[in-house]
Amino acid sequence: MTARALSKGANLPVEFPTVRVELTWSGGVGTPDVDASALLLTGVGRVRDDGDFVFYNQPQHASNAVVHLGKRSAGGVLTDTVEVDLHSLEPTVERVVLCASADGGTFGQVPGLTLRLLDAATQTEIARFHMEAGTETAFIGGELYLRAGQWKFRAVGQGYASGLAGLASDFGITVDDAPSDPSAFPSTCVPAPPVPAALPVPAAPPAPAAAPVGPRLSKDEEQLPVDMRKRLSLRKEQVAVSLRKHGAAGITARVVLVLDASGSMSLLYSKGVVADVVERMAAVAAQLDDDGHMQAWTFASNAARLPDLRLGDLPEWLRLHVRVGQISLFRRSKKPGKGLQAGQVDMRMVGIQNEEQKAIAQVRTYVRENPAADPTFVLFFSDGGIHRNDLIEQELRDAVEEPIFWQFVGLGRSDYGVLERFDTLPGRRVDNVGFFAVDDIGAIPDQELYDRLLSEFPSWVAAAGQAGIL
């Protein structure tokens, strides 16, 4: 088979189920680094969410249909490759836009820039497109598109002076504002949250007259800074008040925290909202969990367990572990693990899109492998954009017979999918899921927040006990 040389705008049918799109160029001193990427688009020319962007920080689409294979170098020629399995693309995907970005210069400084289309099975070259550029820092080299049931390839050659962020935002990718001084913190972390002691504390209503002055603090809790220790003491009592309201005084539980770290959460992390949420949830663990530790997970495209949160280590834990996957999708990642401190998860491996079911599965596995006398109470925070409804529903249905209650909290966005409907789903012996959403969790007084968090847990404990689950 003879490869076809394409001019700008030319197209040809693609007869192979899986293809590779290779960017090649000549390396040398002063030549910018070039990266290949792909955008999966629906019929209206937009991504469904940030997960439809496959690139160096998110090298594999959730469907496994598009994969960034990475770079090779041979004889002074560099290659970066994206592979597309056309038969595995989801039905709503009708275009795959094949992009390039230049790091450290413009494409006018990149000699020999060429796009090659290959049959992935045999590595046979199908077509090639020589591209010319000037001041552009991002490029659409070509696109695979569906027309009348047939996949085709078109040579595009459109440049963007606004870079990869400008290109991707045109197709619906969320672009977070980059910090004014990008060198001030690692490329995969948001700025450190405000010093926890300085976080705003919502005004709390006075406890009922019959309530005790405050619970006794443990030795771990006594190690906290004074302001944080005072907040914890008051919040523990507010948790106790909520439990008494629901007839559950004295109840104990293992508390697990799960934090959404997808790209859309970046602003909530950088503003310190998530750090404040963790501090408020620490009071739930302090009141319910007698070992003074809280297990924690973070998730986006993948889930990862964080080190246990010991209450006395709360300030340092917030600094090290309350981190989002990307401050911006488009900041170039360096070597995995570079700059990490002991115990930190490499958030590049966590990614940017929403895959709640992966975190649910990991928590379920942990509970099975670490049985406890007390039930497990999971505090699960997400800002929505849920799209794995069937997988999430299956995980939670399977968890009905397990000693776990899942309290989901939506942080201001929408599209919570099956979580909003779970209370009405039939065919379960007990209702093991609670859900509510808030527009601004920082504006909700502690007592109201704890009342909402704990409203269903005591009744679930009673029902699970009657059903023999506990």
GUPA-461691 format. One line per field, with one value per residue (C-alpha): residue in one letter; residue number from 1; x, z, y. Coordinates in steps of 0.1 Angstrom, whole numbers, padded with zeros to 4 digits, always signed. Each point is the difference from the previous one (the first is absolute). Layout:
N
residu = c(A ...) .
num = c(NUM ...) .
X = c(X ...) .
Z = c(Z ...) .
Y = c(Y ...) .
END
This chain:
470
residu = c(M T A R A L S K G A N L P V E F P T V R V E L T W S G G V G T P D V D A S A L L L T G V G R V R D D G D F V F Y N Q P Q H A S N A V V H L G K R S A G G V L T D T V E V D L H S L E P T V E R V V L C A S A D G G T F G Q V P G L T L R L L D A A T Q T E I A R F H M E A G T E T A F I G G E L Y L R A G Q W K F R A V G Q G Y A S G L A G L A S D F G I T V D D A P S D P S A F P S T C V P A P P V P A A L P V P A A P P A P A A A P V G P R L S K D E E Q L P V D M R K R L S L R K E Q V A V S L R K H G A A G I T A R V V L V L D A S G S M S L L Y S K G V V A D V V E R M A A V A A Q L D D D G H M Q A W T F A S N A A R L P D L R L G D L P E W L R L H V R V G Q I S L F R R S K K P G K G L Q A G Q V D M R M V G I Q N E E Q K A I A Q V R T Y V R E N P A A D P T F V L F F S D G G I H R N D L I E Q E L R D A V E E P I F W Q F V G L G R S D Y G V L E R F D T L P G R R V D N V G F F A V D D I G A I P D Q E L Y D R L L S E F P S W V A A A G Q A G I L) .
num = c(1 2 3 4 5 6 7 8 9 10 11 12 13 14 15 16 17 18 19 20 21 22 23 24 25 26 27 28 29 30 31 32 33 34 35 36 37 38 39 40 41 42 43 44 45 46 47 48 49 50 51 52 53 54 55 56 57 58 59 60 61 62 63 64 65 66 67 68 69 70 71 72 73 74 75 76 77 78 79 80 81 82 83 84 85 86 87 88 89 90 91 92 93 94 95 96 97 98 99 100 101 102 103 104 105 106 107 108 109 110 111 112 113 114 115 116 117 118 119 120 121 122 123 124 125 126 127 128 129 130 131 132 133 134 135 136 137 138 139 140 141 142 143 144 145 146 147 148 149 150 151 152 153 154 155 156 157 158 159 160 161 162 163 164 165 166 167 168 169 170 171 172 173 174 175 176 177 178 179 180 181 182 183 184 185 186 187 188 189 190 191 192 193 194 195 196 197 198 199 200 201 202 203 204 205 206 207 208 209 210 211 212 213 214 215 216 217 218 219 220 221 222 223 224 225 226 227 228 229 230 231 232 233 234 235 236 237 238 239 240 241 242 243 244 245 246 247 248 249 250 251 252 253 254 255 256 257 258 259 260 261 262 263 264 265 266 267 268 269 270 271 272 273 274 275 276 277 278 279 280 281 282 283 284 285 286 287 288 289 290 291 292 293 294 295 296 297 298 299 300 301 302 303 304 305 306 307 308 309 310 311 312 313 314 315 316 317 318 319 320 321 322 323 324 325 326 327 328 329 330 331 332 333 334 335 336 337 338 339 340 341 342 343 344 345 346 347 348 349 350 351 352 353 354 355 356 357 358 359 360 361 362 363 364 365 366 367 368 369 370 371 372 373 374 375 376 377 378 379 380 381 382 383 384 385 386 387 388 389 390 391 392 393 394 395 396 397 398 399 400 401 402 403 404 405 406 407 408 409 410 411 412 413 414 415 416 417 418 419 420 421 422 423 424 425 426 427 428 429 430 431 432 433 434 435 436 437 438 439 440 441 442 443 444 445 446 447 448 449 450 451 452 453 454 455 456 457 458 459 460 461 462 463 464 465 466 467 468 469 470) .
X = c(+0000 +0014 -0005 -0019 +0014 -0028 -0003 -0018 -0038 +0004 -0017 -0001 -0021 +0015 -0004 +0019 -0016 +0029 +0023 +0030 +0006 +0036 +0015 +0036 +0026 +0037 +0016 +0028 +0013 -0027 -0028 -0031 -0014 -0031 -0029 -0028 -0035 -0036 -0035 -0030 -0030 -0037 -0021 -0002 +0038 +0004 +0015 -0024 +0023 +0037 +0006 -0004 +0035 +0028 +0035 +0032 -0017 -0029 +0014 -0030 -0037 -0024 -0014 +0036 -0008 +0026 +0035 +0030 +0029 +0028 +0032 +0028 +0033 +0021 +0027 -0008 -0037 -0026 -0034 -0030 -0030 -0037 -0018 -0038 -0021 -0029 -0021 +0002 -0010 -0033 -0030 -0002 +0035 +0000 +0034 +0035 +0020 +0038 +0019 +0036 +0015 +0034 +0017 +0028 -0005 -0023 -0006 +0019 +0031 -0009 +0017 -0016 -0033 -0020 -0032 +0000 -0031 +0008 -0018 +0007 +0000 +0027 +0016 -0007 -0001 -0033 +0005 +0023 -0005 +0029 -0010 +0013 -0003 +0011 -0007 -0025 +0005 -0028 -0012 -0028 +0019 -0030 -0032 -0018 -0037 -0031 -0019 -0029 +0012 +0036 +0030 +0022 +0031 +0005 +0032 -0008 +0032 -0016 +0022 -0008 +0022 -0019 +0015 -0015 -0022 -0015 -0005 -0016 -0023 -0015 -0013 -0014 +0029 +0000 +0031 +0008 +0019 +0037 +0018 +0019 +0032 +0000 +0033 -0014 -0014 +0003 -0017 -0025 -0011 -0021 +0015 +0000 -0033 -0001 +0015 -0028 -0002 -0009 -0028 -0034 -0022 -0037 -0019 -0016 -0032 +0002 -0004 -0032 +0000 +0002 +0031 +0033 +0026 +0021 +0015 +0033 +0029 +0023 +0038 +0003 -0025 +0018 +0030 -0020 +0005 -0022 -0025 -0004 -0003 -0028 -0019 +0004 -0014 -0031 -0005 +0002 -0028 -0021 +0005 -0012 -0030 -0009 +0003 -0023 -0026 -0002 +0000 +0035 +0019 +0031 +0001 +0035 +0012 +0031 +0001 +0014 +0005 +0000 +0010 -0007 +0032 -0012 +0010 -0033 +0008 +0032 -0016 -0015 +0035 +0018 -0025 +0004 -0035 +0010 +0025 -0028 -0023 +0027 +0004 -0038 -0002 +0029 -0025 -0023 +0028 +0011 -0036 -0009 +0034 +0017 +0034 +0006 +0009 -0020 +0007 +0000 -0001 +0004 -0013 -0005 +0009 +0014 -0004 +0029 +0001 +0015 +0018 -0023 -0009 +0010 -0017 +0031 +0016 -0028 +0018 +0029 -0024 -0019 +0032 +0013 -0032 -0027 +0010 -0018 +0011 +0009 +0000 -0003 -0004 +0028 +0030 +0027 +0006 +0035 +0012 -0026 +0007 +0023 -0002 -0023 +0003 -0002 -0035 -0013 -0019 +0012 -0032 +0010 -0008 -0034 -0009 -0028 -0034 -0027 +0001 -0019 -0005 +0038 +0001 -0031 +0016 +0032 -0018 -0021 +0031 +0017 -0031 -0001 +0037 -0001 -0031 -0011 -0026 -0015 -0017 +0019 -0013 +0013 +0000 +0003 +0004 -0004 -0009 -0020 +0005 -0008 -0002 +0008 -0036 -0003 +0034 -0007 -0034 +0014 +0027 -0025 -0026 +0027 +0010 -0036 +0010 +0031 +0003 +0006 -0022 +0009 -0008 +0006 +0003 -0003 +0022 -0019 +0000 -0027 -0004 +0002 -0017 -0009 +0010 -0030 -0023 +0014 -0026 -0027 +0017 -0018 +0013 +0022 -0005 +0012 +0007 +0038 +0004 -0007 +0004 -0003 +0015 +0010 +0009 +0025 +0010 +0020 -0031 -0018 +0003 +0016 -0031 -0021 +0027 +0004 -0038 -0002 +0031 -0014 -0037 -0002 +0030 -0017 -0031 +0022 +0019 -0034 -0012 +0033 -0001 -0035 +0010 +0030 +0025 +0016) .
Z = c(+0000 -0011 +0026 -0013 +0003 +0011 -0005 +0024 +0000 -0018 +0014 -0005 +0013 +0029 -0004 +0030 +0034 +0020 -0012 +0013 -0005 +0002 +0003 -0012 -0001 +0001 +0033 +0008 +0021 +0005 -0014 +0021 +0015 -0018 +0015 -0018 +0015 -0011 +0007 -0002 -0013 -0003 -0031 +0011 +0001 +0037 +0027 +0025 +0029 +0007 -0001 -0038 -0003 -0003 +0004 +0021 +0033 -0008 -0024 -0002 -0006 +0024 -0030 -0008 -0036 -0001 +0015 +0000 -0005 +0006 -0017 -0018 -0014 -0028 -0021 +0010 -0009 +0028 +0000 +0023 -0006 +0007 -0008 -0008 +0001 -0022 +0008 +0038 -0002 +0018 -0023 +0009 -0012 -0037 -0003 +0014 -0004 -0001 +0015 +0007 +0025 +0001 +0033 +0001 -0033 -0031 -0027 -0024 +0019 -0005 -0032 -0020 +0019 -0016 +0009 -0009 +0000 +0005 +0002 +0037 -0007 -0027 +0005 -0037 -0009 -0015 -0005 +0010 +0002 +0001 +0021 -0002 +0029 +0013 +0034 +0010 +0033 -0006 -0031 -0013 -0023 -0011 +0011 -0002 -0007 -0006 -0032 -0010 +0021 -0014 +0019 -0020 +0006 -0009 -0001 +0018 +0008 +0021 +0024 +0033 +0014 +0033 +0007 +0010 +0026 -0027 -0024 +0026 +0014 -0035 +0003 +0035 +0022 +0034 +0003 +0035 +0006 +0004 +0030 -0006 +0010 -0013 +0016 +0034 +0004 -0018 -0033 +0012 +0032 +0009 +0023 +0036 +0017 +0025 +0034 +0015 +0032 -0021 -0019 +0004 +0025 -0007 +0030 +0019 +0019 +0038 +0012 +0018 +0037 +0009 -0020 +0019 -0004 -0023 -0005 +0014 -0026 -0005 +0003 -0038 -0001 +0027 -0024 -0024 -0002 +0025 -0025 -0018 +0034 +0010 -0033 +0003 +0036 -0010 -0032 +0019 +0022 -0030 -0014 +0033 -0001 -0035 +0011 +0030 -0022 -0020 +0030 -0006 +0031 +0006 -0034 -0014 -0035 -0021 -0021 -0035 -0020 -0038 -0019 -0036 -0016 -0036 -0020 +0006 +0038 -0005 +0012 +0031 +0009 -0007 +0020 +0031 -0002 -0001 +0029 +0021 -0009 +0012 +0033 +0005 -0008 +0024 +0028 -0012 +0002 +0034 +0014 -0017 -0005 +0033 -0015 -0010 -0036 -0032 -0032 -0031 -0038 -0029 -0035 -0035 -0030 +0026 +0037 +0025 +0037 +0021 +0032 +0030 +0016 +0037 +0017 +0016 -0035 -0016 -0010 -0016 -0016 -0016 -0014 -0014 -0012 -0009 -0036 -0034 -0031 -0020 +0007 -0038 -0026 -0021 +0023 -0012 +0024 +0008 +0012 +0020 +0037 -0003 +0029 +0021 +0037 +0021 -0002 -0028 -0029 -0034 -0011 -0037 +0003 +0015 -0031 -0005 -0009 +0022 +0006 +0034 -0004 +0003 +0034 +0011 -0010 +0019 +0032 -0003 -0004 +0030 +0022 -0010 +0006 +0033 +0019 +0030 +0027 -0009 -0032 -0025 -0007 -0034 -0005 -0038 -0015 -0038 -0021 -0025 -0036 +0007 -0031 +0011 +0013 -0008 +0016 +0031 +0004 -0002 +0026 +0024 -0006 +0007 +0032 +0014 +0018 +0015 +0032 -0018 -0002 -0028 +0006 -0032 +0000 -0032 +0000 -0022 -0035 -0016 -0018 +0031 -0020 +0018 +0034 +0000 -0009 +0023 +0028 -0024 -0017 +0008 +0007 +0030 +0035 +0017 -0013 +0003 -0017 +0010 -0022 +0001 -0020 +0012 -0020 +0025 +0027 +0018 +0006 +0018 +0038 +0016 +0019 -0032 -0019 +0026 +0002 -0037 +0000 +0028 -0008 -0016 +0016 +0033 -0018 -0023 +0029 +0015 -0033 -0007 +0034 -0005 -0034 +0015 -0019 +0032) .
Y = c(+0000 +0034 +0028 +0030 +0035 +0023 +0037 +0023 -0008 -0033 -0031 -0038 -0029 -0020 -0037 -0012 -0006 +0015 +0027 +0019 +0037 +0009 +0034 +0001 +0028 +0005 +0007 +0023 +0029 +0026 -0022 +0001 -0032 -0012 -0020 -0018 +0000 -0009 +0014 -0022 +0020 -0007 +0009 +0037 +0003 +0001 -0022 -0016 +0009 +0005 -0038 +0002 +0016 -0025 +0014 -0002 +0005 -0023 -0026 -0023 +0006 -0018 -0020 -0012 +0010 +0028 -0003 +0023 -0024 +0026 +0009 -0018 +0012 -0015 +0015 +0036 -0005 +0003 -0016 +0004 -0023 -0003 -0033 -0001 -0031 +0011 -0030 +0007 +0037 +0007 +0005 +0037 +0007 +0010 +0018 -0004 +0031 -0006 +0028 +0011 +0025 +0016 +0005 +0026 +0016 +0001 -0024 +0022 -0012 -0037 -0014 -0028 -0001 -0028 -0019 -0037 -0022 -0037 -0033 -0009 -0038 +0000 +0034 +0006 +0037 +0010 +0037 +0029 +0037 +0025 +0031 +0035 +0025 +0033 +0015 -0026 -0019 -0025 -0018 -0022 -0023 -0021 -0016 -0034 +0005 -0021 +0006 -0022 -0028 +0002 +0012 +0024 +0021 +0036 +0020 +0033 +0020 +0027 +0019 +0018 +0028 -0004 -0034 -0033 +0016 +0023 -0029 -0023 +0027 +0005 -0036 +0003 -0009 +0018 +0022 +0011 +0032 -0006 +0017 +0032 -0017 -0036 -0008 +0007 -0035 -0034 -0004 -0025 +0016 +0030 +0026 -0012 +0007 +0028 -0007 -0021 +0021 +0030 -0016 +0017 -0018 +0002 +0014 -0029 +0003 -0006 -0035 -0009 +0009 -0037 -0006 -0004 +0028 -0021 -0034 -0010 +0002 -0030 +0002 +0003 +0029 +0018 +0003 +0023 +0037 +0019 +0014 -0033 -0018 +0023 -0005 -0037 -0001 +0021 -0021 -0033 +0012 +0011 -0035 -0015 +0023 -0012 -0036 +0006 +0017 -0032 -0024 -0012 +0013 -0021 -0016 -0008 -0005 -0002 +0032 +0001 +0032 +0001 +0032 +0008 +0013 +0004 +0030 +0019 -0001 +0022 +0032 -0016 -0013 +0033 +0020 -0022 -0013 -0037 +0005 +0015 -0029 -0025 +0019 -0001 -0038 -0006 +0009 -0028 -0025 +0013 -0005 -0033 -0018 -0009 -0007 +0036 -0009 +0005 -0019 +0022 -0003 +0024 -0006 +0013 -0022 -0024 -0005 +0000 -0005 +0028 -0005 -0004 +0033 +0001 +0029 +0013 +0002 +0020 +0032 -0020 -0024 +0028 +0015 -0033 -0017 +0024 +0003 +0000 -0019 +0031 +0037 +0002 -0027 +0015 +0004 -0024 -0030 -0009 -0034 -0019 +0003 +0030 +0024 -0022 -0001 -0032 -0016 +0023 -0014 +0010 +0018 -0003 -0037 +0009 +0021 +0025 -0017 -0015 -0037 -0003 -0038 -0006 +0017 -0018 -0034 +0008 +0009 -0032 -0021 +0017 -0007 -0036 -0005 +0019 -0011 +0021 -0004 +0034 +0009 +0022 +0035 +0014 +0038 +0003 +0035 +0007 +0030 -0019 -0007 -0036 -0022 -0035 -0006 -0037 -0008 +0021 -0015 -0035 +0007 +0014 -0027 -0026 +0019 -0003 -0032 +0015 +0020 +0033 +0031 +0025 +0037 +0019 +0038 +0020 +0031 +0025 -0014 -0022 -0033 -0022 -0027 -0032 +0014 +0023 -0029 -0026 +0005 -0011 -0029 -0033 -0034 +0007 -0014 +0032 +0035 +0003 +0034 +0036 +0030 +0038 +0028 +0035 +0031 +0014 -0025 +0027 +0021 -0028 +0001 -0029 -0012 +0000 -0018 -0027 -0004 -0007 -0023 -0021 +0000 -0034 -0019 -0009 -0014 -0020 -0015 -0011 -0014 -0018 -0015 -0014 -0013 -0019 +0022 +0013) .
END
